[in-house]
């Protein structure tokens, strides 16, 4: 299926919308988009995962790295709208206690 990543800048932060499969082949594309979003120095970076159909360990690694970079510069990174499949993966790996998830 591939991956599409869109990014929007707003006064209250950066918004990244991710759609498709995040795996070893597409993770570099996501890493690049998140590095650019975090690199703006925005107070917050919101990643919309509603349309992510698959996420493997390389995708998880990208999310953790982006979280660490954001935190190091005093920004927050929040995952919003993860599908139940993605939310379950975050729970199983314990990353739901590390990464900030929207309350839904």
Phi and psi in radians as a Rosetta constraint file:
Dihedral C 1 N 2 CA 2 C 2 CIRCULARHARMONIC 1.534 0.35
Dihedral N 2 CA 2 C 2 N 3 CIRCULARHARMONIC -2.945 0.35
Dihedral C 2 N 3 CA 3 C 3 CIRCULARHARMONIC -2.481 0.35
Dihedral N 3 CA 3 C 3 N 4 CIRCULARHARMONIC 2.422 0.35
Dihedral C 3 N 4 CA 4 C 4 CIRCULARHARMONIC -2.174 0.35
Dihedral N 4 CA 4 C 4 N 5 CIRCULARHARMONIC 2.439 0.35
Dihedral C 4 N 5 CA 5 C 5 CIRCULARHARMONIC -2.328 0.35
Dihedral N 5 CA 5 C 5 N 6 CIRCULARHARMONIC 2.162 0.35
Dihedral C 5 N 6 CA 6 C 6 CIRCULARHARMONIC -2.034 0.35
Dihedral N 6 CA 6 C 6 N 7 CIRCULARHARMONIC 2.578 0.35
Dihedral C 6 N 7 CA 7 C 7 CIRCULARHARMONIC -2.333 0.35
Dihedral N 7 CA 7 C 7 N 8 CIRCULARHARMONIC 2.372 0.35
Dihedral C 7 N 8 CA 8 C 8 CIRCULARHARMONIC -2.271 0.35
Dihedral N 8 CA 8 C 8 N 9 CIRCULARHARMONIC 2.348 0.35
Dihedral C 8 N 9 CA 9 C 9 CIRCULARHARMONIC -1.708 0.35
Dihedral N 9 CA 9 C 9 N 10 CIRCULARHARMONIC 2.414 0.35
Dihedral C 9 N 10 CA 10 C 10 CIRCULARHARMONIC -2.431 0.35
Dihedral N 10 CA 10 C 10 N 11 CIRCULARHARMONIC 2.847 0.35
Dihedral C 10 N 11 CA 11 C 11 CIRCULARHARMONIC -1.008 0.35
Dihedral N 11 CA 11 C 11 N 12 CIRCULARHARMONIC -0.525 0.35
Dihedral C 11 N 12 CA 12 C 12 CIRCULARHARMONIC -1.621 0.35
Dihedral N 12 CA 12 C 12 N 13 CIRCULARHARMONIC 0.036 0.35
Dihedral C 12 N 13 CA 13 C 13 CIRCULARHARMONIC 2.610 0.35
Dihedral N 13 CA 13 C 13 N 14 CIRCULARHARMONIC -2.992 0.35
Dihedral C 13 N 14 CA 14 C 14 CIRCULARHARMONIC -1.806 0.35
Dihedral N 14 CA 14 C 14 N 15 CIRCULARHARMONIC 2.434 0.35
Dihedral C 14 N 15 CA 15 C 15 CIRCULARHARMONIC -2.116 0.35
Dihedral N 15 CA 15 C 15 N 16 CIRCULARHARMONIC 2.213 0.35
Dihedral C 15 N 16 CA 16 C 16 CIRCULARHARMONIC -2.110 0.35
Dihedral N 16 CA 16 C 16 N 17 CIRCULARHARMONIC 2.170 0.35
Dihedral C 16 N 17 CA 17 C 17 CIRCULARHARMONIC -1.909 0.35
Dihedral N 17 CA 17 C 17 N 18 CIRCULARHARMONIC 2.163 0.35
Dihedral C 17 N 18 CA 18 C 18 CIRCULARHARMONIC -2.001 0.35
Dihedral N 18 CA 18 C 18 N 19 CIRCULARHARMONIC 2.345 0.35
Dihedral C 18 N 19 CA 19 C 19 CIRCULARHARMONIC -2.435 0.35
Dihedral N 19 CA 19 C 19 N 20 CIRCULARHARMONIC 2.378 0.35
Dihedral C 19 N 20 CA 20 C 20 CIRCULARHARMONIC 1.920 0.35
Dihedral N 20 CA 20 C 20 N 21 CIRCULARHARMONIC -2.622 0.35
Dihedral C 20 N 21 CA 21 C 21 CIRCULARHARMONIC -1.810 0.35
Dihedral N 21 CA 21 C 21 N 22 CIRCULARHARMONIC 2.238 0.35
Dihedral C 21 N 22 CA 22 C 22 CIRCULARHARMONIC -1.857 0.35
Dihedral N 22 CA 22 C 22 N 23 CIRCULARHARMONIC 1.881 0.35
Dihedral C 22 N 23 CA 23 C 23 CIRCULARHARMONIC -2.432 0.35
Dihedral N 23 CA 23 C 23 N 24 CIRCULARHARMONIC -2.954 0.35
Dihedral C 23 N 24 CA 24 C 24 CIRCULARHARMONIC -1.051 0.35
Dihedral N 24 CA 24 C 24 N 25 CIRCULARHARMONIC -0.507 0.35
Dihedral C 24 N 25 CA 25 C 25 CIRCULARHARMONIC -1.404 0.35
Dihedral N 25 CA 25 C 25 N 26 CIRCULARHARMONIC -0.598 0.35
Dihedral C 25 N 26 CA 26 C 26 CIRCULARHARMONIC -1.752 0.35
Dihedral N 26 CA 26 C 26 N 27 CIRCULARHARMONIC -0.215 0.35
Dihedral C 26 N 27 CA 27 C 27 CIRCULARHARMONIC -0.987 0.35
Dihedral N 27 CA 27 C 27 N 28 CIRCULARHARMONIC -0.680 0.35
Dihedral C 27 N 28 CA 28 C 28 CIRCULARHARMONIC -1.054 0.35
Dihedral N 28 CA 28 C 28 N 29 CIRCULARHARMONIC -0.601 0.35
Dihedral C 28 N 29 CA 29 C 29 CIRCULARHARMONIC -1.115 0.35
Dihedral N 29 CA 29 C 29 N 30 CIRCULARHARMONIC -0.784 0.35
Dihedral C 29 N 30 CA 30 C 30 CIRCULARHARMONIC -1.160 0.35
Dihedral N 30 CA 30 C 30 N 31 CIRCULARHARMONIC -0.735 0.35
Dihedral C 30 N 31 CA 31 C 31 CIRCULARHARMONIC -1.006 0.35
Dihedral N 31 CA 31 C 31 N 32 CIRCULARHARMONIC -0.766 0.35
Dihedral C 31 N 32 CA 32 C 32 CIRCULARHARMONIC -1.114 0.35
Dihedral N 32 CA 32 C 32 N 33 CIRCULARHARMONIC -0.784 0.35
Dihedral C 32 N 33 CA 33 C 33 CIRCULARHARMONIC -1.134 0.35
Dihedral N 33 CA 33 C 33 N 34 CIRCULARHARMONIC -0.723 0.35
Dihedral C 33 N 34 CA 34 C 34 CIRCULARHARMONIC -1.241 0.35
Dihedral N 34 CA 34 C 34 N 35 CIRCULARHARMONIC -0.625 0.35
Dihedral C 34 N 35 CA 35 C 35 CIRCULARHARMONIC -1.095 0.35
Dihedral N 35 CA 35 C 35 N 36 CIRCULARHARMONIC -0.708 0.35
Dihedral C 35 N 36 CA 36 C 36 CIRCULARHARMONIC -1.157 0.35
Dihedral N 36 CA 36 C 36 N 37 CIRCULARHARMONIC -0.738 0.35
Dihedral C 36 N 37 CA 37 C 37 CIRCULARHARMONIC -1.158 0.35
Dihedral N 37 CA 37 C 37 N 38 CIRCULARHARMONIC -0.806 0.35
Dihedral C 37 N 38 CA 38 C 38 CIRCULARHARMONIC -1.185 0.35
Dihedral N 38 CA 38 C 38 N 39 CIRCULARHARMONIC -0.620 0.35
Dihedral C 38 N 39 CA 39 C 39 CIRCULARHARMONIC -1.148 0.35
Dihedral N 39 CA 39 C 39 N 40 CIRCULARHARMONIC -0.238 0.35
Dihedral C 39 N 40 CA 40 C 40 CIRCULARHARMONIC -1.254 0.35
Dihedral N 40 CA 40 C 40 N 41 CIRCULARHARMONIC -0.321 0.35
Dihedral C 40 N 41 CA 41 C 41 CIRCULARHARMONIC 1.410 0.35
Dihedral N 41 CA 41 C 41 N 42 CIRCULARHARMONIC 0.238 0.35
Dihedral C 41 N 42 CA 42 C 42 CIRCULARHARMONIC -1.048 0.35
Dihedral N 42 CA 42 C 42 N 43 CIRCULARHARMONIC 2.626 0.35
Dihedral C 42 N 43 CA 43 C 43 CIRCULARHARMONIC -1.143 0.35
Dihedral N 43 CA 43 C 43 N 44 CIRCULARHARMONIC -0.517 0.35
Dihedral C 43 N 44 CA 44 C 44 CIRCULARHARMONIC -2.508 0.35
Dihedral N 44 CA 44 C 44 N 45 CIRCULARHARMONIC 2.615 0.35
Dihedral C 44 N 45 CA 45 C 45 CIRCULARHARMONIC -2.226 0.35
Dihedral N 45 CA 45 C 45 N 46 CIRCULARHARMONIC 2.111 0.35
Dihedral C 45 N 46 CA 46 C 46 CIRCULARHARMONIC -1.901 0.35
Dihedral N 46 CA 46 C 46 N 47 CIRCULARHARMONIC 2.230 0.35
Dihedral C 46 N 47 CA 47 C 47 CIRCULARHARMONIC -1.964 0.35
Dihedral N 47 CA 47 C 47 N 48 CIRCULARHARMONIC 2.014 0.35
Dihedral C 47 N 48 CA 48 C 48 CIRCULARHARMONIC -1.563 0.35
Dihedral N 48 CA 48 C 48 N 49 CIRCULARHARMONIC 2.023 0.35
Dihedral C 48 N 49 CA 49 C 49 CIRCULARHARMONIC -1.867 0.35
Dihedral N 49 CA 49 C 49 N 50 CIRCULARHARMONIC 0.257 0.35
Dihedral C 49 N 50 CA 50 C 50 CIRCULARHARMONIC -0.983 0.35
Dihedral N 50 CA 50 C 50 N 51 CIRCULARHARMONIC -0.632 0.35
Dihedral C 50 N 51 CA 51 C 51 CIRCULARHARMONIC -1.733 0.35
Dihedral N 51 CA 51 C 51 N 52 CIRCULARHARMONIC 0.224 0.35
Dihedral C 51 N 52 CA 52 C 52 CIRCULARHARMONIC -1.391 0.35
Dihedral N 52 CA 52 C 52 N 53 CIRCULARHARMONIC 2.110 0.35
Dihedral C 52 N 53 CA 53 C 53 CIRCULARHARMONIC -1.692 0.35
Dihedral N 53 CA 53 C 53 N 54 CIRCULARHARMONIC -0.304 0.35
Dihedral C 53 N 54 CA 54 C 54 CIRCULARHARMONIC -2.694 0.35
Dihedral N 54 CA 54 C 54 N 55 CIRCULARHARMONIC 2.420 0.35
Dihedral C 54 N 55 CA 55 C 55 CIRCULARHARMONIC -2.504 0.35
Dihedral N 55 CA 55 C 55 N 56 CIRCULARHARMONIC 2.117 0.35
Dihedral C 55 N 56 CA 56 C 56 CIRCULARHARMONIC -1.921 0.35
Dihedral N 56 CA 56 C 56 N 57 CIRCULARHARMONIC -2.986 0.35
Dihedral C 56 N 57 CA 57 C 57 CIRCULARHARMONIC -1.083 0.35
Dihedral N 57 CA 57 C 57 N 58 CIRCULARHARMONIC -0.545 0.35
Dihedral C 57 N 58 CA 58 C 58 CIRCULARHARMONIC -1.202 0.35
Dihedral N 58 CA 58 C 58 N 59 CIRCULARHARMONIC -0.615 0.35
Dihedral C 58 N 59 CA 59 C 59 CIRCULARHARMONIC -1.186 0.35
Dihedral N 59 CA 59 C 59 N 60 CIRCULARHARMONIC -0.719 0.35
Dihedral C 59 N 60 CA 60 C 60 CIRCULARHARMONIC -1.058 0.35
Dihedral N 60 CA 60 C 60 N 61 CIRCULARHARMONIC -0.725 0.35
Dihedral C 60 N 61 CA 61 C 61 CIRCULARHARMONIC -1.059 0.35
Dihedral N 61 CA 61 C 61 N 62 CIRCULARHARMONIC -0.716 0.35
Dihedral C 61 N 62 CA 62 C 62 CIRCULARHARMONIC -1.087 0.35
Dihedral N 62 CA 62 C 62 N 63 CIRCULARHARMONIC -0.762 0.35
Dihedral C 62 N 63 CA 63 C 63 CIRCULARHARMONIC -1.121 0.35
Dihedral N 63 CA 63 C 63 N 64 CIRCULARHARMONIC -0.743 0.35
Dihedral C 63 N 64 CA 64 C 64 CIRCULARHARMONIC -1.132 0.35
Dihedral N 64 CA 64 C 64 N 65 CIRCULARHARMONIC -0.760 0.35
Dihedral C 64 N 65 CA 65 C 65 CIRCULARHARMONIC -1.079 0.35
Dihedral N 65 CA 65 C 65 N 66 CIRCULARHARMONIC -0.748 0.35
Dihedral C 65 N 66 CA 66 C 66 CIRCULARHARMONIC -1.122 0.35
Dihedral N 66 CA 66 C 66 N 67 CIRCULARHARMONIC -0.700 0.35
Dihedral C 66 N 67 CA 67 C 67 CIRCULARHARMONIC -1.049 0.35
Dihedral N 67 CA 67 C 67 N 68 CIRCULARHARMONIC -0.802 0.35
Dihedral C 67 N 68 CA 68 C 68 CIRCULARHARMONIC -1.117 0.35
Dihedral N 68 CA 68 C 68 N 69 CIRCULARHARMONIC -0.732 0.35
Dihedral C 68 N 69 CA 69 C 69 CIRCULARHARMONIC -1.127 0.35
Dihedral N 69 CA 69 C 69 N 70 CIRCULARHARMONIC -0.767 0.35
Dihedral C 69 N 70 CA 70 C 70 CIRCULARHARMONIC -1.076 0.35
Dihedral N 70 CA 70 C 70 N 71 CIRCULARHARMONIC -0.813 0.35
Dihedral C 70 N 71 CA 71 C 71 CIRCULARHARMONIC -1.069 0.35
Dihedral N 71 CA 71 C 71 N 72 CIRCULARHARMONIC -0.710 0.35
Dihedral C 71 N 72 CA 72 C 72 CIRCULARHARMONIC -1.075 0.35
Dihedral N 72 CA 72 C 72 N 73 CIRCULARHARMONIC -0.487 0.35
Dihedral C 72 N 73 CA 73 C 73 CIRCULARHARMONIC -1.822 0.35
Dihedral N 73 CA 73 C 73 N 74 CIRCULARHARMONIC 0.207 0.35
Dihedral C 73 N 74 CA 74 C 74 CIRCULARHARMONIC 1.452 0.35
Dihedral N 74 CA 74 C 74 N 75 CIRCULARHARMONIC 0.272 0.35
Dihedral C 74 N 75 CA 75 C 75 CIRCULARHARMONIC -1.735 0.35
Dihedral N 75 CA 75 C 75 N 76 CIRCULARHARMONIC 2.874 0.35
Dihedral C 75 N 76 CA 76 C 76 CIRCULARHARMONIC -1.942 0.35
Dihedral N 76 CA 76 C 76 N 77 CIRCULARHARMONIC 2.577 0.35
Dihedral C 76 N 77 CA 77 C 77 CIRCULARHARMONIC -2.167 0.35
Dihedral N 77 CA 77 C 77 N 78 CIRCULARHARMONIC 2.240 0.35
Dihedral C 77 N 78 CA 78 C 78 CIRCULARHARMONIC -2.252 0.35
Dihedral N 78 CA 78 C 78 N 79 CIRCULARHARMONIC 2.324 0.35
Dihedral C 78 N 79 CA 79 C 79 CIRCULARHARMONIC -1.627 0.35
Dihedral N 79 CA 79 C 79 N 80 CIRCULARHARMONIC 2.211 0.35
Dihedral C 79 N 80 CA 80 C 80 CIRCULARHARMONIC -2.155 0.35
Dihedral N 80 CA 80 C 80 N 81 CIRCULARHARMONIC 2.666 0.35
Dihedral C 80 N 81 CA 81 C 81 CIRCULARHARMONIC 0.999 0.35
Dihedral N 81 CA 81 C 81 N 82 CIRCULARHARMONIC 0.593 0.35
Dihedral C 81 N 82 CA 82 C 82 CIRCULARHARMONIC -1.153 0.35
Dihedral N 82 CA 82 C 82 N 83 CIRCULARHARMONIC 2.455 0.35
Dihedral C 82 N 83 CA 83 C 83 CIRCULARHARMONIC -1.106 0.35
Dihedral N 83 CA 83 C 83 N 84 CIRCULARHARMONIC 2.883 0.35
Dihedral C 83 N 84 CA 84 C 84 CIRCULARHARMONIC -1.053 0.35
Dihedral N 84 CA 84 C 84 N 85 CIRCULARHARMONIC -0.612 0.35
Dihedral C 84 N 85 CA 85 C 85 CIRCULARHARMONIC -1.095 0.35
Dihedral N 85 CA 85 C 85 N 86 CIRCULARHARMONIC -0.808 0.35
Dihedral C 85 N 86 CA 86 C 86 CIRCULARHARMONIC -1.206 0.35
Dihedral N 86 CA 86 C 86 N 87 CIRCULARHARMONIC -0.748 0.35
Dihedral C 86 N 87 CA 87 C 87 CIRCULARHARMONIC -1.041 0.35
Dihedral N 87 CA 87 C 87 N 88 CIRCULARHARMONIC -0.699 0.35
Dihedral C 87 N 88 CA 88 C 88 CIRCULARHARMONIC -1.126 0.35
Dihedral N 88 CA 88 C 88 N 89 CIRCULARHARMONIC -0.738 0.35
Dihedral C 88 N 89 CA 89 C 89 CIRCULARHARMONIC -1.087 0.35
Dihedral N 89 CA 89 C 89 N 90 CIRCULARHARMONIC -0.719 0.35
Dihedral C 89 N 90 CA 90 C 90 CIRCULARHARMONIC -1.117 0.35
Dihedral N 90 CA 90 C 90 N 91 CIRCULARHARMONIC -0.667 0.35
Dihedral C 90 N 91 CA 91 C 91 CIRCULARHARMONIC -1.163 0.35
Dihedral N 91 CA 91 C 91 N 92 CIRCULARHARMONIC -0.815 0.35
Dihedral C 91 N 92 CA 92 C 92 CIRCULARHARMONIC -1.053 0.35
Dihedral N 92 CA 92 C 92 N 93 CIRCULARHARMONIC -0.687 0.35
Dihedral C 92 N 93 CA 93 C 93 CIRCULARHARMONIC -1.485 0.35
Dihedral N 93 CA 93 C 93 N 94 CIRCULARHARMONIC -0.132 0.35
Dihedral C 93 N 94 CA 94 C 94 CIRCULARHARMONIC 1.433 0.35
Dihedral N 94 CA 94 C 94 N 95 CIRCULARHARMONIC 0.035 0.35
Dihedral C 94 N 95 CA 95 C 95 CIRCULARHARMONIC -1.296 0.35
Dihedral N 95 CA 95 C 95 N 96 CIRCULARHARMONIC -0.224 0.35
Dihedral C 95 N 96 CA 96 C 96 CIRCULARHARMONIC -1.181 0.35
Dihedral N 96 CA 96 C 96 N 97 CIRCULARHARMONIC -0.273 0.35
Dihedral C 96 N 97 CA 97 C 97 CIRCULARHARMONIC -1.684 0.35
Dihedral N 97 CA 97 C 97 N 98 CIRCULARHARMONIC -0.136 0.35
Dihedral C 97 N 98 CA 98 C 98 CIRCULARHARMONIC -1.819 0.35
Dihedral N 98 CA 98 C 98 N 99 CIRCULARHARMONIC -0.841 0.35
Dihedral C 98 N 99 CA 99 C 99 CIRCULARHARMONIC -1.534 0.35
Dihedral N 99 CA 99 C 99 N 100 CIRCULARHARMONIC 2.517 0.35
Dihedral C 99 N 100 CA 100 C 100 CIRCULARHARMONIC -1.400 0.35
Dihedral N 100 CA 100 C 100 N 101 CIRCULARHARMONIC 2.171 0.35
Dihedral C 100 N 101 CA 101 C 101 CIRCULARHARMONIC -1.957 0.35
Dihedral N 101 CA 101 C 101 N 102 CIRCULARHARMONIC 2.580 0.35
Dihedral C 101 N 102 CA 102 C 102 CIRCULARHARMONIC -1.099 0.35
Dihedral N 102 CA 102 C 102 N 103 CIRCULARHARMONIC 2.728 0.35
Dihedral C 102 N 103 CA 103 C 103 CIRCULARHARMONIC -1.248 0.35
Dihedral N 103 CA 103 C 103 N 104 CIRCULARHARMONIC -0.174 0.35
